[in-house]
Amino acid sequence: ELDSSGNIYASFGNTLYKFDAMGNILAEHTFSAEILATSLSPDSTRLALTTRGSSTGEHSTFILSSGDLSTLISSSATSSNANLLEWSQNGASIFTNGPEKGLIQLSRDTLEIDKTYTGNHTTSLVCFDVSPATGHILTIDQDGLILLWNFSTEEVVIEFQLLSTIHDCQIESFEDSFSVAT
């Protein structure tokens, strides 16, 4: 992750580092488990991250201050290895793959689950994209099931199966289509 000041946030194993543009370590934070995903908030003040889950109920989702990497809030809402993570455009929510299947939307302030987008997904997600302008969310699972959701109503507006391995997906910038990388 790269913030507007040129600071770099990088994880290696279970340690998160904040570097300046010259590569000097400004801060570090070590967790009890491997870091799986990071995402910098739109205003660059917070960093969300997930760690490899465990059966002991340890917290696996964290919101940190991007300044000193101190923990602001943590939760066990994504206790099963959430490796996909993205902030909403306004920074009020965080989206991540759910504990078993589908996508969950977490509140930035409490890390409580606000919404769940599961539909007919029966396997873990490989990718998702959120389009605040059109109010759609795209989710694709390991079996190639593609769902396009209406963000407000939480209803599926398009559903189809692609019989191919999917690597990435994105709602296009003009937001009249989406793409899938196979």
C-alpha positions as CSV (number, residue, x, y, z in Angstrom):
1,E,0.0,0.0,0.0
2,L,1.2,3.5,-0.8
3,D,-0.2,6.6,0.8
4,S,-0.3,10.2,-0.6
5,S,2.9,11.1,1.3
6,G,4.9,8.4,-0.4
7,N,4.9,6.1,2.7
8,I,4.9,2.4,1.9
9,Y,3.0,-0.2,4.0
10,A,4.3,-3.8,3.5
11,S,3.9,-7.0,5.3
12,F,6.3,-9.9,5.6
13,G,4.9,-12.9,7.4
14,N,3.3,-11.6,10.6
15,T,5.0,-8.2,10.6
16,L,3.7,-5.0,9.1
17,Y,6.1,-2.2,8.3
18,K,5.7,1.4,7.4
19,F,8.6,2.8,5.3
20,D,9.2,6.3,4.1
21,A,10.0,7.0,0.4
22,M,13.7,6.4,1.1
23,G,13.1,2.9,2.6
24,N,13.6,3.9,6.2
25,I,11.4,2.0,8.7
26,L,9.0,4.5,10.4
27,A,6.9,2.0,12.3
28,E,6.3,-1.7,12.6
29,H,3.6,-3.9,14.2
30,T,3.9,-7.7,14.7
31,F,0.8,-9.9,14.9
32,S,0.3,-13.4,16.3
33,A,-0.5,-14.8,12.8
34,E,0.5,-14.3,9.2
35,I,-0.9,-11.2,7.5
36,L,-3.0,-12.1,4.5
37,A,-4.4,-8.8,3.2
38,T,-4.0,-5.0,3.7
39,S,-6.0,-2.1,2.4
40,L,-5.4,1.6,3.0
41,S,-8.5,3.8,3.6
42,P,-9.4,6.4,1.0
43,D,-8.2,9.2,3.2
44,S,-5.0,7.3,4.1
45,T,-5.6,7.6,7.9
46,R,-6.4,4.0,8.5
47,L,-5.1,0.6,7.4
48,A,-7.3,-2.5,7.4
49,L,-5.7,-5.9,7.5
50,T,-6.6,-9.5,8.0
51,T,-4.5,-12.3,9.5
52,R,-4.6,-16.0,9.1
53,G,-7.5,-17.3,11.3
54,S,-7.1,-19.8,14.0
55,S,-9.5,-22.0,15.9
56,T,-8.7,-20.3,19.2
57,G,-11.0,-17.3,18.5
58,E,-8.1,-14.8,18.1
59,H,-9.0,-11.6,16.3
60,S,-8.2,-11.7,12.6
61,T,-9.4,-8.4,11.3
62,F,-7.8,-5.1,12.4
63,I,-8.1,-1.4,11.7
64,L,-4.8,0.4,12.5
65,S,-3.8,4.0,12.6
66,S,-1.7,4.6,9.5
67,G,0.5,7.0,11.5
68,D,2.0,4.7,14.1
69,L,0.4,1.4,13.2
70,S,-1.4,1.2,16.6
71,T,-4.5,-1.0,16.7
72,L,-7.7,1.1,16.7
73,I,-10.1,-1.9,16.6
74,S,-10.0,-5.6,16.0
75,S,-12.5,-8.4,15.5
76,S,-12.9,-12.1,14.8
77,A,-15.6,-11.5,12.2
78,T,-13.5,-13.0,9.4
79,S,-12.0,-15.9,11.3
80,S,-11.3,-18.1,8.3
81,N,-8.4,-16.6,6.4
82,A,-9.9,-13.6,4.6
83,N,-7.5,-12.8,1.8
84,L,-9.6,-10.2,-0.1
85,L,-10.0,-6.7,1.4
86,E,-11.2,-3.4,0.1
87,W,-12.5,-0.1,1.6
88,S,-15.7,1.5,0.4
89,Q,-15.1,4.7,-1.6
90,N,-16.3,6.9,1.3
91,G,-14.2,4.9,3.9
92,A,-17.2,4.0,6.0
93,S,-17.1,0.2,5.3
94,I,-14.7,-2.5,4.6
95,F,-15.5,-5.4,2.3
96,T,-13.8,-8.9,2.7
97,N,-14.5,-12.5,1.8
98,G,-16.8,-14.0,4.4
99,P,-15.9,-16.7,6.9
100,E,-17.2,-19.5,4.7
101,K,-18.4,-18.1,1.4
102,G,-19.6,-14.8,-0.1
103,L,-18.7,-11.3,0.8
104,I,-19.2,-9.4,4.0
105,Q,-19.4,-5.7,4.6
106,L,-18.0,-4.5,7.9
107,S,-18.5,-1.2,9.7
108,R,-15.2,0.8,9.9
109,D,-15.9,1.9,13.5
110,T,-17.0,-1.4,15.1
111,L,-16.0,-4.2,12.6
112,E,-19.5,-5.6,13.0
113,I,-21.1,-7.2,10.0
114,D,-23.4,-4.7,8.3
115,K,-24.4,-6.8,5.2
116,T,-23.6,-10.2,3.8
117,Y,-23.6,-11.1,0.1
118,T,-23.8,-14.9,-0.2
119,G,-26.3,-15.7,-2.9
120,N,-25.7,-19.1,-4.5
121,H,-21.9,-19.0,-3.7
122,T,-20.9,-22.4,-2.3
123,T,-17.1,-21.9,-2.4
124,S,-14.7,-19.1,-1.4
125,L,-14.5,-15.9,-3.4
126,V,-11.6,-15.4,-5.8
127,C,-12.4,-11.8,-6.5
128,F,-14.9,-9.0,-6.0
129,D,-15.3,-5.3,-7.0
130,V,-17.5,-2.6,-5.6
131,S,-18.9,0.2,-7.7
132,P,-20.4,3.0,-5.6
133,A,-21.4,5.1,-8.6
134,T,-23.8,2.4,-10.0
135,G,-24.5,0.7,-6.7
136,H,-23.3,-2.7,-7.8
137,I,-21.0,-5.3,-6.3
138,L,-19.4,-8.1,-8.4
139,T,-18.6,-11.4,-6.7
140,I,-17.0,-14.5,-8.2
141,D,-16.3,-17.7,-6.4
142,Q,-13.8,-20.6,-7.1
143,D,-16.4,-22.5,-9.1
144,G,-16.7,-19.6,-11.5
145,L,-20.2,-18.5,-10.3
146,I,-20.5,-14.8,-11.2
147,L,-23.0,-12.6,-9.3
148,L,-23.7,-8.9,-9.8
149,W,-25.5,-7.4,-6.8
150,N,-27.6,-4.3,-6.3
151,F,-25.8,-2.7,-3.4
152,S,-28.9,-1.0,-1.9
153,T,-31.4,-3.9,-2.1
154,E,-28.7,-6.7,-1.6
155,E,-30.4,-8.6,-4.5
156,V,-28.7,-10.4,-7.3
157,V,-29.3,-8.8,-10.7
158,I,-27.1,-11.0,-12.8
159,E,-26.0,-14.6,-12.2
160,F,-24.2,-17.0,-14.4
161,Q,-21.6,-19.7,-14.4
162,L,-18.3,-19.4,-16.2
163,L,-16.6,-22.8,-16.7
164,S,-13.0,-21.5,-16.4
165,T,-10.5,-20.6,-13.7
166,I,-10.9,-17.0,-12.8
167,H,-8.0,-14.8,-11.6
168,D,-9.5,-11.3,-11.3
169,C,-12.6,-9.2,-11.9
170,Q,-13.4,-5.6,-12.2
171,I,-16.4,-3.3,-12.8
172,E,-15.3,-1.1,-15.7
173,S,-14.6,2.6,-15.1
174,F,-17.6,3.6,-17.3
175,E,-19.6,1.2,-15.2
176,D,-21.7,-0.2,-18.0
177,S,-19.9,-3.5,-18.0
178,F,-17.5,-5.7,-16.0
179,S,-14.5,-7.8,-17.0
180,V,-13.3,-11.2,-15.8
181,A,-9.7,-12.4,-16.2
182,T,-9.5,-16.1,-16.9
